[in-house]
Structure formats: C-alpha cells, structure tokens
Amino acid sequence: MRILVLGAGGIGGYYGGRLAESGQNVTFLVRPKRKSFLDKYGLTIHSEKGDYSFKPQLITKDDRVEPFDVVILSSKSYHLDHAIEDLKPFVNSTTSIIPVLNGVAHIPKLQSAFGKDKILGGYCVIETTLDTAGEIIHTSPFDKLYFGEIDGNDSKRSKHIAHAFSNTKAEFVLNPNIKQGMWHKYLMITVLSSVTTLMHAPIGPIRDSEGGGDFIESLYNEAASIMRAHGAPLSHNIVDQYMKSLQQLSYHFKTSMQRDMEKGFNIEADHLQGYLLQLAKYYKINAPLLTCVYQSHKVYKEMLH
C-alpha cells in the first residue's frame, strides 16, 4: 500500500513517521522549504513511546508521481483550499482520503472536491508540537488516530487500511461510529481550546480556580445544544463524561490553538468556534460564552496583521 501524508509537522510527521518505522511505504507531500530541511536533517520524533529518526520519502506539489492508495490529510483548516489543490494530481478513482482535521466543516468541502466515496471520517487525539529545531515532540502517552466510513459501513477498504496501519508504535483505530467520534472530538476541542485561549492558561489553573469548572461545563452545554439542534449524534451524557475526564488532564495541558497563539501563529477559530456560531445563528440559539471566545479570537487575528 502506497501512503501519502500531507504535511510533516506535529501530526502528519508523527503518524507518517510511525507508519514508515513499521515498514510501510510512506511519502510526505511538503512545501519546498520543509523539503529542503528534511532532505538535510531527516525527520525526528521524540516520544516516550520511542524515538525515531529517518530520511523520509518526500515530494512537493510540482512533482509528478503515480497516485496513492491512501492519503492522510493533516493540514490546518486555513490551509485546506491549498491542500486540496496540491493533492489533486496524486488522487485517482481508487484513492481513499483520511482527513484528521479538527471539527466537521471540512468534510463537505473534501467530498465536493474529490467525490463523496473517497472521503473517510477521521480524527486524532494527540499532543505534539514541532520544536525550534524542527523535530517532533510527542508530549503525552496518547496518540490515537481514529478512522472509518462516514456512513458506518463495514467496508473492505477500511479493513485493508486498518491491517496496513497495525503493528506500529502509534494507535490507529478503525471506528465503525466515526461520525459520532468526530462530533465528540469537535465538542471537546472547541471547549478546551476556547477556555485555554480565553484565559491564557493551561487547563489546570482554569479547572482549579473558583467557578472554573462551572464555566467549562456551561460552555460544554452551550456548544452541545448547538450541535444537537443540528442533528449531531452526540451521546446523551457526553458533557458529564467530558467533565469527569477533565480531572484526568495534566495540570499543564495546553491545546494546540493555545500553543499556536503563544507562537503568534494563525488559529482555527473560524473552523471551530466560528462554524458553531454559524449553526447557532441558523437555529436561533443564543450562545453568549462562545460569542465572547470568538470575539477574543477575532481581536487576536486582527492584531496579527
């Protein structure tokens, strides 16, 4: 199986690296600048699951090679339009695409660009970042990548992919209910990224502050009410589950959006909080907490320019 990973950053580099480490035929589609760096220094993963350094197979959007069997799409949402154009020469009628972006707004766009049948559902639960040396730092023990057919079918291709993705140091999980998993992850990442960026703190001080838990729960309920109005298949007790799991998060846990803000990078506010607020407006749901968070994000983005 020929696997193409779009991007060799914290997400794509980690999962693609783990697949390459297990002997899979993995190629990374990267920008010319990243290609020059990786050609010179290789790709390095630092992780408690084991360090790994190797010389990756690399292409840029201008290279012409045969289309791939599977694509792992790990771009940020604000790069999605470029990613779609970059990928088109490497996708044919039998290619399967697994996007692991946060949220759900990207799925219709990908289905429109490549065909509904080519897009699987996917999401990941991992904490990674690129350090100043351009190496991947995997900072916590969880590294699950979930994927599956969006319609819930038990397909031959998903089983074939699951077999190829097995026996790696990362956890690739075939999830027959991937649609629910994506909405659950969307709920969790929206709330955690909202509170950590609004309060400029890791989860511990927020959770332990007076009224902090109540604020987080209120935001969970607000976001969940919007999703349910839209028909999202959320578990009835998902907010209770997430409030319990909140206690298990490391005191120093930071979201990727928070890390991006600390570095002065662009953020996925439109794709996460912004899309939910569009739904809230459509269903005439009042969302004061989410509106406050999104306003702070707009101010941040305005100050970037």
SEGU-459505 format. One record per residue (C-alpha): residue in three letters; chain; y, z, x. Coordinates in Angstrom, 1 decimal. Example, Ala and Ser with C-alpha at 12.3 -4.5 7.8 and 13.67 -1.06 7.14 Angstrom:
// residues 2
nuke; paza; north; up; east
ALA; A; -4.5; 7.8; 12.3
SER; A; -1.1; 7.1; 13.7
// end
This chain:
// residues 305
nuke; paza; north; up; east
MET; A; 0.0; 0.0; 0.0
ARG; A; 3.4; -1.0; 1.3
ILE; A; 6.0; 1.6; 0.5
LEU; A; 9.8; 1.1; 0.8
VAL; A; 12.1; 4.2; 0.8
LEU; A; 15.7; 3.5; 0.1
GLY; A; 17.6; 5.8; 2.4
ALA; A; 16.6; 8.0; 5.3
GLY; A; 18.7; 11.1; 4.6
GLY; A; 17.6; 14.5; 3.5
ILE; A; 15.5; 13.3; 0.5
GLY; A; 14.2; 9.8; 1.5
GLY; A; 13.8; 10.7; 5.1
TYR; A; 11.7; 13.8; 4.3
TYR; A; 9.3; 12.3; 1.8
GLY; A; 9.1; 8.9; 3.6
GLY; A; 8.5; 10.8; 6.8
ARG; A; 5.7; 12.9; 5.3
LEU; A; 4.1; 9.7; 4.0
ALA; A; 4.3; 8.0; 7.4
GLU; A; 2.9; 11.1; 9.0
SER; A; -0.2; 10.8; 6.8
GLY; A; -0.7; 7.2; 7.9
GLN; A; 0.9; 5.3; 5.0
ASN; A; 2.7; 2.0; 5.7
VAL; A; 6.3; 3.1; 5.1
THR; A; 9.5; 1.2; 5.7
PHE; A; 13.0; 2.6; 5.2
LEU; A; 15.9; 0.5; 3.8
VAL; A; 19.0; 1.8; 5.5
ARG; A; 22.6; 0.9; 6.4
PRO; A; 23.2; -0.7; 9.8
LYS; A; 24.9; 2.4; 11.2
ARG; A; 21.9; 4.6; 10.2
LYS; A; 19.5; 2.0; 11.6
SER; A; 21.2; 2.0; 15.0
PHE; A; 21.0; 5.8; 15.1
LEU; A; 17.3; 5.8; 14.1
ASP; A; 16.4; 3.0; 16.4
LYS; A; 17.8; 5.1; 19.3
TYR; A; 16.8; 8.6; 18.4
GLY; A; 14.0; 8.2; 15.8
LEU; A; 13.6; 10.3; 12.6
THR; A; 13.0; 14.1; 13.0
ILE; A; 12.0; 16.6; 10.3
HIS; A; 12.3; 20.3; 10.9
SER; A; 10.3; 22.3; 8.4
GLU; A; 8.2; 25.4; 8.0
LYS; A; 5.5; 23.0; 6.8
GLY; A; 5.5; 21.4; 10.2
ASP; A; 8.0; 19.5; 12.4
TYR; A; 7.6; 15.8; 12.8
SER; A; 9.3; 13.1; 14.9
PHE; A; 8.6; 9.4; 14.8
LYS; A; 10.0; 5.9; 15.2
PRO; A; 10.3; 4.7; 11.7
GLN; A; 10.0; 1.1; 10.5
LEU; A; 13.5; 0.1; 9.4
ILE; A; 15.2; -2.8; 7.5
THR; A; 18.7; -3.4; 6.3
LYS; A; 19.7; -5.2; 3.1
ASP; A; 20.1; -8.5; 5.1
ASP; A; 16.5; -8.6; 6.4
ARG; A; 14.1; -10.8; 4.6
VAL; A; 10.5; -9.4; 4.3
GLU; A; 7.8; -9.5; 1.7
PRO; A; 8.5; -7.4; -1.5
PHE; A; 6.9; -4.0; -1.5
ASP; A; 4.3; -2.3; -3.8
VAL; A; 6.2; 0.9; -4.3
VAL; A; 9.9; 1.8; -3.9
ILE; A; 11.1; 5.4; -3.7
LEU; A; 14.8; 5.3; -4.6
SER; A; 16.6; 8.3; -3.3
SER; A; 20.2; 7.3; -3.4
LYS; A; 23.1; 9.3; -4.7
SER; A; 24.2; 8.3; -8.2
TYR; A; 27.6; 7.0; -7.0
HIS; A; 25.8; 4.6; -4.7
LEU; A; 23.4; 3.4; -7.4
ASP; A; 25.0; 0.0; -8.1
HIS; A; 24.9; -0.9; -4.4
ALA; A; 21.4; 0.4; -4.1
ILE; A; 20.2; -1.9; -7.0
GLU; A; 21.7; -5.0; -5.3
ASP; A; 20.3; -4.0; -1.9
LEU; A; 16.8; -3.6; -3.4
LYS; A; 16.6; -6.8; -5.4
PRO; A; 15.2; -9.0; -2.6
PHE; A; 12.4; -6.5; -1.9
VAL; A; 11.1; -6.2; -5.5
ASN; A; 8.8; -8.6; -7.3
SER; A; 6.8; -8.6; -10.5
THR; A; 4.2; -6.0; -9.3
THR; A; 6.6; -3.6; -7.6
SER; A; 6.8; 0.0; -9.0
ILE; A; 10.1; 1.9; -8.6
ILE; A; 10.2; 5.7; -8.5
PRO; A; 13.8; 7.0; -8.7
VAL; A; 14.3; 10.6; -7.7
LEU; A; 18.0; 10.9; -8.5
ASN; A; 19.1; 14.0; -10.5
GLY; A; 19.8; 13.5; -14.1
VAL; A; 18.7; 10.8; -16.5
ALA; A; 21.7; 8.4; -16.9
HIS; A; 20.3; 6.1; -14.1
ILE; A; 17.1; 5.2; -15.9
PRO; A; 18.5; 2.6; -18.5
LYS; A; 20.6; 1.0; -15.7
LEU; A; 17.5; 0.6; -13.5
GLN; A; 15.4; -0.7; -16.4
SER; A; 18.1; -3.3; -17.2
ALA; A; 18.3; -4.4; -13.5
PHE; A; 14.6; -4.6; -12.7
GLY; A; 12.7; -4.6; -16.1
LYS; A; 11.5; -1.7; -18.1
ASP; A; 7.9; -1.9; -16.9
LYS; A; 8.8; -1.5; -13.2
ILE; A; 10.6; 1.9; -13.5
LEU; A; 8.6; 5.1; -13.4
GLY; A; 10.1; 8.6; -14.0
GLY; A; 10.7; 10.8; -11.1
TYR; A; 12.4; 13.9; -9.7
CYS; A; 12.1; 16.3; -6.8
VAL; A; 12.5; 20.0; -6.2
ILE; A; 13.5; 20.4; -2.6
GLU; A; 16.2; 21.9; -0.4
THR; A; 17.0; 19.7; 2.6
THR; A; 20.1; 18.6; 4.5
LEU; A; 21.0; 16.4; 7.5
ASP; A; 22.3; 18.5; 10.4
THR; A; 25.1; 17.4; 12.7
ALA; A; 22.5; 15.7; 15.0
GLY; A; 21.3; 13.5; 12.1
GLU; A; 18.0; 15.4; 11.8
ILE; A; 16.4; 16.5; 8.5
ILE; A; 16.3; 20.3; 8.0
HIS; A; 13.9; 21.4; 5.2
THR; A; 15.2; 24.9; 4.5
SER; A; 12.7; 26.3; 1.9
PRO; A; 9.0; 26.1; 1.2
PHE; A; 9.2; 24.0; -2.0
ASP; A; 9.1; 20.2; -1.6
LYS; A; 7.6; 18.8; -4.7
LEU; A; 8.2; 15.2; -5.8
TYR; A; 7.1; 14.6; -9.4
PHE; A; 6.5; 11.1; -10.8
GLY; A; 4.8; 9.4; -13.8
GLU; A; 5.0; 6.8; -16.5
ILE; A; 8.1; 7.5; -18.7
ASP; A; 6.2; 6.7; -21.9
GLY; A; 3.5; 9.3; -20.9
ASN; A; 0.7; 6.7; -20.5
ASP; A; -2.1; 7.4; -18.1
SER; A; -1.8; 4.2; -16.1
LYS; A; -3.9; 2.7; -13.3
ARG; A; -0.8; 2.2; -11.1
SER; A; 0.3; 5.8; -11.3
LYS; A; -3.2; 7.0; -10.3
HIS; A; -3.2; 4.4; -7.5
ILE; A; 0.2; 5.7; -6.3
ALA; A; -1.0; 9.3; -6.6
HIS; A; -4.0; 8.6; -4.4
ALA; A; -1.8; 6.9; -1.7
PHE; A; 0.6; 9.9; -1.8
SER; A; -2.1; 12.5; -1.5
ASN; A; -3.1; 14.3; 1.7
THR; A; 0.5; 14.8; 3.0
LYS; A; 2.4; 17.9; 4.0
ALA; A; 4.7; 17.3; 1.1
GLU; A; 3.6; 17.8; -2.5
PHE; A; 3.5; 14.6; -4.6
VAL; A; 2.6; 15.4; -8.2
LEU; A; 1.6; 13.0; -10.9
ASN; A; 3.1; 14.4; -14.1
PRO; A; 2.0; 12.9; -17.4
ASN; A; 5.0; 14.5; -19.1
ILE; A; 7.6; 13.2; -16.6
LYS; A; 10.3; 12.7; -19.3
GLN; A; 10.4; 16.4; -20.1
GLY; A; 10.3; 17.3; -16.4
MET; A; 13.3; 15.1; -15.7
TRP; A; 15.3; 16.7; -18.6
HIS; A; 14.3; 20.2; -17.4
LYS; A; 15.4; 19.4; -13.9
TYR; A; 18.6; 17.9; -15.2
LEU; A; 19.3; 21.1; -17.1
MET; A; 18.6; 23.3; -14.1
ILE; A; 20.6; 21.3; -11.6
THR; A; 23.6; 20.8; -13.9
VAL; A; 23.9; 24.6; -14.5
LEU; A; 23.2; 25.7; -10.9
SER; A; 25.5; 23.1; -9.4
SER; A; 28.2; 24.0; -11.9
VAL; A; 28.2; 27.7; -11.2
THR; A; 27.9; 27.4; -7.4
THR; A; 30.7; 24.8; -7.1
LEU; A; 33.0; 26.5; -9.6
MET; A; 32.7; 29.9; -7.8
HIS; A; 32.3; 28.5; -4.3
ALA; A; 29.4; 30.9; -3.6
PRO; A; 25.6; 30.8; -3.2
ILE; A; 23.6; 31.9; -6.2
GLY; A; 23.1; 35.5; -5.1
PRO; A; 26.7; 36.8; -5.3
ILE; A; 27.1; 34.9; -8.6
ARG; A; 23.9; 36.3; -10.1
ASP; A; 24.6; 39.8; -8.9
SER; A; 28.3; 40.0; -10.0
GLU; A; 29.2; 41.8; -13.2
GLY; A; 28.8; 39.4; -16.0
GLY; A; 27.4; 36.7; -13.7
GLY; A; 24.0; 36.5; -15.4
ASP; A; 25.6; 36.3; -18.8
PHE; A; 27.9; 33.4; -17.6
ILE; A; 24.9; 31.5; -16.2
GLU; A; 22.9; 32.0; -19.4
SER; A; 25.8; 30.9; -21.6
LEU; A; 26.2; 27.7; -19.6
TYR; A; 22.4; 27.1; -19.9
ASN; A; 22.6; 27.5; -23.6
GLU; A; 25.6; 25.2; -23.9
ALA; A; 24.0; 22.4; -21.8
ALA; A; 20.7; 22.8; -23.6
SER; A; 22.3; 22.5; -27.0
ILE; A; 23.9; 19.1; -26.0
MET; A; 20.5; 17.9; -24.7
ARG; A; 18.7; 18.9; -27.8
ALA; A; 21.2; 17.2; -30.0
HIS; A; 20.4; 14.0; -28.0
GLY; A; 16.7; 14.5; -28.7
ALA; A; 15.7; 15.6; -25.2
PRO; A; 12.2; 17.0; -25.1
LEU; A; 13.1; 20.5; -23.8
SER; A; 10.7; 23.4; -24.2
HIS; A; 11.9; 25.8; -26.8
ASN; A; 12.0; 28.7; -24.3
ILE; A; 13.3; 26.7; -21.3
VAL; A; 16.5; 28.8; -21.0
ASP; A; 14.5; 32.0; -20.9
GLN; A; 12.2; 30.5; -18.2
TYR; A; 15.2; 29.5; -16.0
MET; A; 16.9; 32.9; -16.4
LYS; A; 13.7; 34.5; -15.2
SER; A; 13.3; 32.1; -12.3
LEU; A; 16.9; 32.7; -11.3
GLN; A; 15.9; 36.1; -10.0
GLN; A; 13.4; 34.4; -7.6
LEU; A; 16.0; 32.2; -5.9
SER; A; 17.1; 33.2; -2.5
TYR; A; 20.4; 35.1; -2.4
HIS; A; 21.7; 32.4; -0.1
PHE; A; 20.5; 29.4; -2.2
LYS; A; 23.1; 26.6; -2.4
THR; A; 22.9; 23.4; -4.4
SER; A; 23.3; 20.0; -2.8
MET; A; 26.5; 19.4; -4.7
GLN; A; 27.9; 22.6; -3.3
ARG; A; 26.9; 21.5; 0.2
ASP; A; 28.5; 18.2; -0.3
MET; A; 31.7; 19.8; -1.4
GLU; A; 31.7; 22.1; 1.6
LYS; A; 31.5; 18.9; 3.8
GLY; A; 34.3; 17.2; 1.9
PHE; A; 31.8; 14.5; 0.6
ASN; A; 31.7; 12.7; -2.8
ILE; A; 29.8; 14.5; -5.5
GLU; A; 27.7; 13.5; -8.5
ALA; A; 29.9; 15.2; -11.1
ASP; A; 30.2; 12.1; -13.4
HIS; A; 26.4; 11.6; -13.3
LEU; A; 25.5; 15.2; -14.2
GLN; A; 28.3; 17.2; -15.9
GLY; A; 30.3; 14.1; -16.9
TYR; A; 27.3; 12.4; -18.7
LEU; A; 26.5; 15.6; -20.6
LEU; A; 30.1; 15.8; -21.7
GLN; A; 30.0; 12.2; -23.0
LEU; A; 27.0; 13.2; -25.1
ALA; A; 28.8; 16.4; -26.3
LYS; A; 31.7; 14.2; -27.4
TYR; A; 29.4; 11.8; -29.2
TYR; A; 27.6; 14.6; -31.1
LYS; A; 30.8; 16.6; -31.6
ILE; A; 29.6; 19.6; -29.7
ASN; A; 32.2; 22.0; -28.2
ALA; A; 31.4; 22.6; -24.5
PRO; A; 34.2; 24.8; -23.0
LEU; A; 32.3; 26.0; -20.0
LEU; A; 31.1; 22.5; -18.9
THR; A; 34.5; 21.2; -19.5
CYS; A; 36.0; 23.8; -17.2
VAL; A; 33.5; 23.0; -14.5
TYR; A; 34.1; 19.2; -14.8
GLN; A; 37.8; 19.7; -14.7
SER; A; 37.4; 21.6; -11.4
HIS; A; 35.3; 18.7; -10.1
LYS; A; 38.0; 16.2; -11.1
VAL; A; 40.6; 18.2; -9.1
TYR; A; 38.2; 18.3; -6.1
LYS; A; 37.7; 14.5; -6.2
GLU; A; 41.4; 13.8; -6.7
MET; A; 42.1; 15.9; -3.5
LEU; A; 39.5; 13.8; -1.5
HIS; A; 41.7; 10.7; -1.8
// end
